[in-house]
Amino acid sequence: MAVAAVASPMESQFPSLGPGVTLVETDAATGAVHGLVGRHLEESRGVAYWLDVGGTASTRAFERASRRARERVRVARAFTGYQHFELARGLVGRARGTTAAVVAPNVDALYADDDVPDYEADDLFAATLELLAAVGAAVDAPVVLTSAGTGYADRVREAAADVIAVEETRMGLRFDAPDFRTDVYWDGWGFQTTIPYWVDLLGTAAPVADPSLVEEAVA
């Protein structure tokens, strides 16, 4: 009997990232972005630039995601909106054709702080979003954003061409993307499948022509 090949954990757990701005929507799954970027780095060359806000860049999370993520992510930390804007502007001269990704978690957080006056925050944040999108387009790489849920959250969503929703379940992270759904959950002990996984693999049973036959067989 032929046995269908089982995809690797990295292939099964995370959707692929394409060029353009992608918003990752998640409340509790702190490793979601690390996993997405780690999977992307496994499939591409170059480095990922990570504009860190709120301590999201975790060495342990990078190591869990991928060895390449640990070695090929360049982290720069911002503590004010002004610093964050300057980091985004600095990418214009730093990013190259081999840039694998640009990552900006909590991209809106610092612009909602009191450090940036309201009369400057709107324009500064709009310019940051434009810079990040422009850098991604110039090097044909994904730009991965998350929102901190501030008053700028709607702008972040509007800037995104794709949205990936992530939910933390007891079996692991569940991703819902335009062309991806989580059907297999991997862990150190093995993997857990779902009904949609087996439907895709084996198909569905043919409909019974006469339902009464089934009832008689059961009786």
C-alpha positions as CSV (number, residue, x, y, z in Angstrom):
1,M,0.0,0.0,0.0
2,A,1.3,3.4,-0.9
3,V,1.9,5.8,2.0
4,A,1.4,9.5,1.4
5,A,4.4,11.7,2.3
6,V,4.1,13.7,5.4
7,A,5.2,17.3,5.2
8,S,8.0,18.5,7.5
9,P,7.1,20.4,10.7
10,M,8.4,23.7,9.2
11,E,6.3,23.2,6.1
12,S,3.1,22.1,8.0
13,Q,3.0,24.7,10.8
14,F,3.6,28.0,9.1
15,P,2.2,29.7,6.0
16,S,4.6,31.1,3.5
17,L,5.4,34.9,3.4
18,G,5.2,36.6,0.0
19,P,6.4,40.1,-1.1
20,G,4.3,43.0,0.2
21,V,3.0,44.0,3.6
22,T,1.5,41.3,5.8
23,L,-0.2,41.9,9.1
24,V,-0.1,39.2,11.7
25,E,-3.0,39.4,14.1
26,T,-2.5,37.6,17.4
27,D,-3.1,38.3,21.0
28,A,-1.2,35.6,22.9
29,A,0.9,33.6,20.5
30,T,4.2,35.4,21.1
31,G,6.2,32.9,18.9
32,A,4.0,33.3,15.8
33,V,6.1,36.0,14.1
34,H,9.3,34.3,15.0
35,G,8.0,31.0,13.5
36,L,6.8,32.7,10.3
37,V,10.1,34.6,9.8
38,G,12.1,31.4,10.7
39,R,10.3,29.4,8.1
40,H,10.8,32.1,5.5
41,L,14.6,32.2,6.2
42,E,14.8,28.5,5.8
43,E,13.6,29.0,2.2
44,S,15.4,32.2,1.3
45,R,18.8,33.8,1.3
46,G,19.9,37.0,3.0
47,V,19.0,38.6,6.4
48,A,15.9,39.8,8.0
49,Y,15.8,43.3,9.6
50,W,13.8,43.3,12.8
51,L,12.7,46.7,14.2
52,D,12.0,45.8,17.8
53,V,9.5,47.5,20.0
54,G,8.6,46.2,23.5
55,G,11.2,43.5,23.6
56,T,9.6,41.2,21.1
57,A,13.0,40.0,19.7
58,S,13.8,36.9,21.8
59,T,16.9,34.8,21.3
60,R,15.1,31.7,22.7
61,A,12.2,32.2,20.4
62,F,14.5,32.6,17.4
63,E,16.3,29.4,18.4
64,R,13.0,27.5,18.6
65,A,11.9,28.9,15.3
66,S,15.0,28.1,13.2
67,R,18.8,28.0,13.4
68,R,18.9,30.4,10.5
69,A,16.6,32.8,12.3
70,R,19.0,33.0,15.1
71,E,21.9,33.7,12.8
72,R,20.3,35.9,10.1
73,V,18.1,38.3,12.0
74,R,19.5,41.8,12.5
75,V,17.7,43.4,15.5
76,A,17.5,47.2,16.1
77,R,15.6,48.4,19.1
78,A,13.5,51.6,19.3
79,F,12.2,53.2,22.5
80,T,10.5,56.3,21.1
81,G,8.5,57.0,18.0
82,Y,11.3,59.2,16.7
83,Q,13.8,56.4,17.1
84,H,11.5,54.0,15.3
85,F,11.0,56.3,12.4
86,E,14.8,56.8,12.1
87,L,15.3,53.0,12.0
88,A,12.7,52.7,9.3
89,R,14.4,55.5,7.3
90,G,17.8,53.8,7.8
91,L,16.5,50.7,6.1
92,V,16.4,52.7,2.8
93,G,20.1,52.7,2.6
94,R,20.7,49.4,4.3
95,A,18.4,47.0,2.6
96,R,19.7,45.2,-0.5
97,G,18.3,42.7,-3.1
98,T,19.3,39.9,-0.8
99,T,17.2,41.2,2.1
100,A,14.9,38.4,3.1
101,A,12.4,40.2,5.1
102,V,11.6,43.4,7.2
103,V,9.8,42.8,10.5
104,A,8.2,45.5,12.6
105,P,6.2,44.1,15.6
106,N,4.1,46.5,17.5
107,V,4.7,48.9,14.7
108,D,2.2,51.5,16.1
109,A,3.0,51.3,19.8
110,L,5.5,54.1,20.2
111,Y,3.6,56.7,18.1
112,A,0.7,56.5,20.7
113,D,3.1,57.3,23.6
114,D,3.3,60.8,25.1
115,D,6.8,61.1,23.8
116,V,5.4,62.0,20.4
117,P,3.0,65.0,20.4
118,D,-0.3,64.4,18.7
119,Y,0.4,67.0,16.0
120,E,3.5,65.0,14.9
121,A,2.5,61.4,15.6
122,D,0.0,61.0,12.7
123,D,2.4,62.2,10.0
124,L,5.4,60.4,11.6
125,F,3.5,57.1,11.7
126,A,2.2,57.5,8.2
127,A,5.7,58.2,7.0
128,T,7.0,55.0,8.8
129,L,4.4,52.8,7.1
130,E,5.2,54.3,3.7
131,L,8.9,53.7,4.3
132,L,8.5,50.1,5.3
133,A,6.3,49.3,2.4
134,A,8.6,51.1,0.0
135,V,11.7,49.2,1.3
136,G,9.8,45.9,0.9
137,A,8.7,46.7,-2.6
138,A,12.2,47.9,-3.6
139,V,13.9,44.6,-2.6
140,D,10.8,42.4,-3.4
141,A,10.7,41.0,0.2
142,P,7.9,40.6,2.8
143,V,7.2,43.2,5.4
144,V,5.7,41.6,8.5
145,L,3.8,43.8,10.9
146,T,1.9,43.4,14.1
147,S,-0.2,46.0,15.8
148,A,-0.2,47.0,19.5
149,G,-3.9,47.8,19.3
150,T,-3.5,51.5,19.5
151,G,-5.6,54.1,17.7
152,Y,-3.4,53.5,14.7
153,A,-4.5,49.8,14.4
154,D,-6.9,50.5,11.5
155,R,-4.1,52.2,9.6
156,V,-1.9,49.2,10.0
157,R,-4.6,47.0,8.6
158,E,-5.2,49.3,5.7
159,A,-1.5,49.2,4.8
160,A,-1.5,45.3,4.7
161,A,-2.0,43.5,1.5
162,D,-2.4,40.2,3.4
163,V,-3.6,39.3,6.9
164,I,-2.6,36.2,8.9
165,A,-4.7,35.5,12.0
166,V,-3.1,33.4,14.7
167,E,-4.8,31.7,17.6
168,E,-3.0,29.8,20.4
169,T,-4.7,26.4,21.0
170,R,-3.8,23.6,23.4
171,M,-2.2,21.8,20.5
172,G,-0.2,24.7,19.2
173,L,-0.5,27.8,17.0
174,R,-3.4,27.8,14.6
175,F,-2.8,30.0,11.5
176,D,-5.6,31.3,9.2
177,A,-4.2,32.9,6.0
178,P,-5.7,33.5,2.6
179,D,-4.1,30.3,1.2
180,F,-3.3,28.4,4.3
181,R,-5.0,26.7,7.3
182,T,-3.4,24.8,10.1
183,D,-4.3,21.1,9.7
184,V,-1.3,19.5,11.4
185,Y,0.2,20.4,14.8
186,W,3.8,19.3,15.5
187,D,5.5,18.9,18.8
188,G,8.6,17.2,20.1
189,W,6.7,13.9,20.6
190,G,5.1,13.8,17.1
191,F,2.2,15.4,15.4
192,Q,-1.6,15.8,15.8
193,T,-3.8,15.8,12.7
194,T,-7.2,17.4,12.1
195,I,-10.3,16.2,10.2
196,P,-9.6,18.7,7.3
197,Y,-6.1,17.2,7.0
198,W,-7.5,13.7,6.3
199,V,-10.3,15.1,4.0
200,D,-7.6,16.7,1.9
201,L,-5.4,13.6,2.0
202,L,-8.1,10.9,1.4
203,G,-11.2,12.7,0.2
204,T,-14.7,12.2,1.4
205,A,-16.8,9.1,1.3
206,A,-19.2,8.8,-1.6
207,P,-22.8,9.5,-0.8
208,V,-25.1,6.5,-0.2
209,A,-27.7,6.0,-2.9
210,D,-30.3,4.6,-0.5
211,P,-29.9,5.8,3.1
212,S,-32.3,3.1,4.3
213,L,-29.7,0.5,3.5
214,V,-27.4,2.1,6.1
215,E,-30.2,2.2,8.6
216,E,-30.9,-1.5,8.0
217,A,-27.2,-2.4,8.3
218,V,-26.9,-0.5,11.6
219,A,-30.1,-2.2,13.0
